Amino acid sequence: MKKNLYIMYAIAFLQGMVFYGPIATLYRQAQGISVFQITVIESISLALCILLEIPWGIVADKIGYKKTMIFCCGLYFISKIIFWQATGFFDFLSERIMLSIVLAGFSGVDSGIIYLSCKNGNSQKAFGIYNSMGMAGLLIASLIFSLLIQNYYHMAGFLTVVSYGIAAFLSFFLTEVKQKKSNKLCQEPFRVTLRKTLHNRTLILFLISVAFLSEAHQTITVFLNQLQYEQCGLNNAAIGVIYIIVTMLGLLGGYSSSITKRIGILLSFFLFCVLSILSCLTLAVTQYAIPSVISILTLRISDTMFQPFQSEIQNRQIKTANRATALSVNSIIINCVAIGTNLIFGALSEKSLTLAFLFGSGICTLSLFLLLVWHKKNPYQETNS
């Protein structure tokens, strides 16, 4: 099963090579798209993901994870062609709708392949490497963009299309994985899987907290950061350099396992949340470049360590053979929260970036509270970390 891991790492690397990444928000704005419209598109995309999550999870469990990955990688490739040629709101919306189909298909399948391909249950390290490979691809693409093609947006789009095409080709070489089924887990109906998740209140607390923390990072470090940099007086060249540094920090995901195991679940939650809270507060009160950049870097480090950690905890709490279906239900809950946070971030940023960053601090604080409640009520023990 090591071959699966290597292929998944390669796919993550290639799909991370978004050559227009450093100026993604500014590029959309240049095409007449406002920040609020960007967040509206994101929310529509998430809503569609919610509608498709469960059907995709059921299909993936029936047809297999390999076929699902092949289809999704191929469609991902096509979506990048559409983005490359997009010129207005409806073009970008069309690309995002297609991407929603892809993300709903990926949801649970990519992590399921990695989890089931790992021996001795050491999946957190694999999740960390998987996330880091995506960041490595983005780093190399950002370097190429900043050094060679920063004035050639069309070329950046074309190179992104090529990279995703290669990733789609590699997906054909995956080996199908199957979860070993005990008598209790064998042939569990979908309604049972759904009921187990929705009736697990402590799990729902965990998923909501994950959504708050993840969306604060996503919105600020992908969309609002560029607006903050401009407000601080930084030019495109400086923004590109900062973007590269931020991307490099995403390579630290491989260290997530060793750090969280050393300090424990509770302290890990506290550390990730507090770093995010302080970063958002700093961004809200400053218009200077150095503290703003430090805050964005801190947000990236925190999320880089948090994502493999929460993926491991999610997978270990699944007690059904229908792993993709269960993870899809989890993703629905996370995406429902994300729809609301995206719209609020977008509306507030239209009025004031300060308000948007204060909102980010607020949901990170709420995330910490929910994680502490989850940790107190959940029987999941520290020894499982």
C-alpha positions in Angstrom: 0.0 0.0 0.0 3.0 2.3 0.1 2.5 2.9 -3.6 -0.9 4.4 -2.9 0.7 6.9 -0.4 3.4 7.9 -2.9 0.8 8.4 -5.7 -1.5 10.4 -3.3 1.5 12.6 -2.3 2.3 13.2 -6.0 -1.3 14.1 -6.8 -1.4 16.5 -3.8 1.9 18.1 -5.1 0.6 18.5 -8.6 -2.8 19.8 -7.5 -1.0 22.3 -5.3 0.7 23.8 -8.3 -1.6 26.8 -8.7 0.7 29.2 -10.5 -1.7 32.2 -10.0 -2.0 31.6 -6.3 0.0 34.7 -5.1 -2.5 37.1 -6.7 -5.7 34.9 -6.8 -7.9 37.6 -5.1 -6.3 40.5 -7.0 -6.7 38.6 -10.3 -10.4 38.0 -9.6 -10.8 41.7 -8.7 -9.1 42.6 -12.0 -11.8 40.6 -13.8 -14.5 42.7 -12.1 -15.2 40.4 -9.1 -15.6 42.0 -5.6 -14.6 40.3 -2.4 -18.2 39.9 -1.4 -18.9 38.2 -4.8 -16.0 35.9 -4.2 -17.4 34.8 -0.8 -20.9 34.4 -2.4 -19.4 32.1 -5.0 -17.6 30.2 -2.2 -20.9 29.9 -0.2 -22.8 28.6 -3.3 -20.0 26.1 -3.8 -20.2 24.9 -0.3 -23.9 24.6 -0.5 -23.6 22.4 -3.6 -20.9 20.4 -1.8 -23.4 19.7 1.0 -26.1 18.5 -1.5 -23.5 16.2 -3.1 -21.6 14.9 0.0 -23.9 12.0 1.0 -24.6 10.8 -2.6 -20.9 10.9 -3.3 -20.0 9.1 -0.1 -22.5 6.3 -0.9 -21.3 6.1 -4.5 -17.6 6.0 -3.4 -18.3 3.2 -0.9 -20.0 1.2 -3.7 -17.8 1.8 -6.7 -14.6 2.0 -4.8 -12.2 4.8 -3.9 -10.0 4.4 -6.9 -12.7 5.0 -9.5 -13.9 8.0 -7.4 -10.4 9.5 -7.4 -10.0 9.0 -11.2 -13.3 10.7 -11.9 -12.7 13.6 -9.5 -9.1 14.2 -10.7 -10.3 14.3 -14.3 -13.1 16.8 -13.5 -10.7 18.9 -11.4 -8.5 19.1 -14.5 -11.4 20.3 -16.6 -12.4 22.9 -14.0 -8.9 24.5 -14.2 -9.3 24.8 -17.9 -12.6 26.8 -17.3 -10.9 29.0 -14.6 -8.1 29.6 -17.1 -10.6 31.1 -19.6 -12.9 32.8 -17.1 -13.6 36.5 -17.6 -16.6 37.3 -15.4 -18.7 36.4 -12.4 -20.7 33.7 -14.1 -17.6 32.1 -15.5 -16.0 31.9 -12.1 -19.2 30.6 -10.7 -19.4 27.9 -13.3 -15.8 26.8 -12.5 -16.7 26.8 -8.8 -19.8 24.7 -9.3 -17.7 22.1 -11.1 -15.2 22.3 -8.4 -17.9 21.6 -5.8 -18.6 18.2 -7.5 -14.9 17.5 -7.3 -14.5 18.5 -3.6 -17.6 16.5 -2.6 -16.1 13.5 -4.4 -12.7 13.9 -2.8 -14.3 14.4 0.7 -13.5 11.4 2.7 -12.1 9.5 -0.2 -8.6 10.9 -0.2 -8.3 10.7 3.6 -9.8 7.2 3.5 -7.3 6.0 1.0 -4.4 7.3 3.1 -5.9 6.0 6.4 -6.5 2.5 5.0 -3.1 2.5 3.2 -1.2 3.1 6.4 0.2 0.3 8.5 0.2 0.3 12.3 -2.4 3.1 12.4 0.3 5.9 11.9 -2.0 7.9 9.6 -1.5 11.3 11.2 2.1 11.4 9.9 0.8 10.5 6.4 -1.9 13.1 6.6 0.8 15.7 7.5 3.0 14.7 4.5 0.0 14.7 2.2 -0.9 18.3 3.2 2.7 19.3 3.0 3.1 18.0 -0.5 0.2 20.2 -1.6 2.0 23.1 0.0 5.3 22.1 -1.7 3.5 22.2 -5.1 2.1 25.6 -4.3 5.5 26.8 -3.2 7.3 25.8 -6.4 4.4 27.3 -8.5 4.6 30.5 -6.5 8.4 30.7 -7.0 8.0 30.2 -10.8 5.3 32.8 -10.9 7.2 35.4 -8.9 10.5 34.9 -10.7 9.5 34.2 -14.3 5.8 34.8 -15.2 4.4 37.4 -12.8 3.2 39.5 -15.7 1.9 36.6 -17.7 -1.4 35.6 -16.1 -2.5 33.5 -19.1 0.7 31.4 -18.9 0.1 30.9 -15.2 -3.3 29.5 -15.9 -2.0 27.2 -18.7 0.8 25.8 -16.4 -1.8 25.1 -13.8 -3.9 23.2 -16.3 -0.9 21.1 -17.3 -0.1 20.2 -13.7 -3.7 19.1 -13.0 -3.7 17.0 -16.1 -0.7 15.1 -14.9 -2.4 14.5 -11.6 -5.4 13.1 -13.3 -3.2 10.7 -15.2 -1.5 9.4 -12.0 -4.8 8.6 -10.4 -5.2 5.6 -12.8 -2.3 3.9 -11.0 -3.9 3.9 -7.5 -4.7 0.5 -5.9 -8.2 0.0 -4.5 -8.3 -0.2 -0.7 -11.0 -1.9 1.3 -11.7 -1.6 5.0 -11.7 -4.9 6.9 -15.3 -5.5 8.0 -16.2 -7.1 11.2 -19.6 -8.7 11.7 -20.8 -5.6 13.4 -19.7 -3.2 10.6 -20.5 -5.3 7.6 -23.2 -4.0 5.3 -24.4 -1.2 7.6 -27.3 0.7 5.9 -26.7 4.4 5.1 -29.5 5.5 7.5 -27.7 3.8 10.3 -24.4 5.6 9.5 -26.2 8.9 9.2 -28.1 8.4 12.5 -24.9 7.5 14.3 -23.2 10.7 13.3 -26.2 13.1 13.9 -26.9 11.6 17.3 -23.3 11.9 18.4 -23.5 15.3 20.0 -19.8 15.4 21.1 -18.7 14.7 17.5 -20.9 17.5 16.2 -19.3 19.9 18.7 -15.9 18.8 17.4 -16.9 19.3 13.8 -18.3 22.8 14.4 -15.2 23.8 16.2 -13.0 22.5 13.3 -15.1 24.4 10.9 -14.7 27.7 12.8 -11.0 27.4 13.1 -10.4 26.1 9.5 -12.6 28.8 7.9 -11.0 31.6 9.8 -7.6 30.5 8.5 -8.9 29.8 4.9 -10.7 33.1 4.5 -7.9 35.3 6.0 -4.8 33.6 4.5 -6.3 33.1 1.1 -8.5 36.1 0.4 -8.3 38.9 3.1 -4.5 38.7 3.5 -3.9 40.4 0.1 -6.2 43.2 1.0 -4.4 43.7 4.3 -1.1 43.8 2.5 -2.3 46.4 0.1 -3.6 48.4 3.0 -0.2 48.3 4.6 1.4 49.7 1.4 3.0 46.5 0.1 3.4 46.1 -3.7 2.9 42.9 -5.7 6.5 41.9 -5.6 6.5 42.0 -1.7 3.1 40.2 -1.6 4.6 37.5 -3.8 7.6 37.0 -1.5 5.4 36.8 1.6 3.1 34.3 -0.2 6.1 32.1 -0.9 7.1 32.2 2.8 3.6 31.5 3.9 3.5 28.5 1.5 6.8 27.2 2.8 5.3 27.1 6.3 2.7 24.7 5.0 5.5 22.1 4.6 5.6 21.8 8.4 2.5 19.5 8.4 4.8 16.5 8.7 5.8 17.5 12.2 2.2 17.7 13.4 2.1 14.1 14.7 5.3 14.4 16.8 4.3 17.8 18.3 0.7 16.8 19.2 1.7 13.5 20.7 4.3 15.2 22.8 2.1 17.9 24.3 -1.3 16.0 24.3 -4.7 16.6 22.8 -5.9 19.3 25.2 -2.8 21.5 25.1 -2.7 21.1 21.3 -6.2 22.4 21.0 -5.4 25.3 23.3 -2.2 26.2 21.4 -3.8 26.2 17.9 -6.8 28.2 19.0 -5.0 30.8 21.0 -2.4 31.4 18.2 -5.3 32.0 15.8 -7.2 34.3 18.2 -4.1 36.5 18.8 -3.3 36.6 15.1 -6.8 37.8 14.2 -6.8 40.4 16.9 -3.4 41.7 15.7 -4.6 42.0 12.1 -7.7 43.9 13.4 -5.7 46.6 15.2 -2.7 47.2 12.9 -2.0 48.7 9.5 1.7 48.0 9.7 3.3 45.5 7.5 5.5 43.6 9.9 2.8 42.7 12.6 0.4 41.9 9.7 2.8 39.5 8.1 3.8 37.8 11.4 0.1 37.3 12.1 -0.6 35.7 8.7 2.5 33.4 9.2 1.2 32.4 12.6 -2.2 31.5 11.2 -0.6 29.4 8.6 1.6 27.5 11.1 -1.3 26.9 13.4 -3.6 25.5 10.6 -0.7 23.4 9.1 -0.3 21.6 12.4 -4.1 21.4 13.1 -5.4 19.8 9.9 -3.5 16.5 10.1 -4.4 16.4 13.8 -8.1 16.8 13.3 -8.1 14.4 10.3 -6.6 11.7 12.5 -9.2 12.3 15.3 -12.1 12.3 12.8 -11.0 9.0 11.3 -10.4 7.3 14.6 -13.9 8.2 15.7 -15.5 6.4 12.8 -17.0 3.1 13.8 -18.5 2.0 10.4 -17.2 0.3 7.3 -18.9 3.0 5.3 -16.0 5.4 6.0 -16.4 7.6 2.9 -20.1 8.0 3.8 -19.4 8.9 7.4 -16.7 11.4 6.5 -19.1 12.9 4.0 -21.7 13.4 6.7 -18.9 15.1 8.8 -18.0 17.3 5.9 -21.7 18.4 5.5 -21.7 19.7 9.0 -18.4 21.5 8.5 -19.6 23.0 5.2 -22.9 24.2 6.7 -21.0 26.3 9.2 -18.6 27.5 6.5 -21.4 28.9 4.3 -22.4 31.2 7.1 -18.9 32.3 8.0 -18.0 33.0 4.4 -20.9 35.3 3.9 -20.3 37.1 7.2 -16.6 37.5 6.4 -17.5 38.9 2.9 -20.1 41.3 4.1 -17.9 42.6 6.9 -14.8 43.0 4.7 -16.8 45.2 2.4 -17.4 47.6 5.3 -14.1 47.2 7.1 -11.3 44.7 7.3 -11.0 45.3 11.0 -14.6 44.0 11.5 -13.8 40.9 9.4 -10.7 40.2 11.5 -12.5 40.7 14.8 -15.1 38.2 13.6 -12.3 35.8 12.8 -11.0 36.2 16.4 -14.5 35.6 17.7 -15.1 32.3 15.9 -11.6 31.1 16.9 -12.5 31.8 20.5 -15.8 29.9 20.1 -13.8 27.1 18.5 -11.6 26.8 21.6 -14.6 26.7 23.9 -16.3 23.9 21.8 -13.1 21.9 21.7 -12.7 22.1 25.4 -16.3 20.9 25.9 -15.8 18.1 23.4 -12.6 17.0 25.2 -14.3 16.9 28.5 -17.3 14.9 27.3 -15.7 12.6 24.8 -14.3 9.2 25.9 -11.5 9.6 23.3 -8.4 9.3 25.5 -5.0 11.1 25.3 -3.3 7.8 24.6 -5.0 7.7 21.2 -3.3 10.9 20.2 
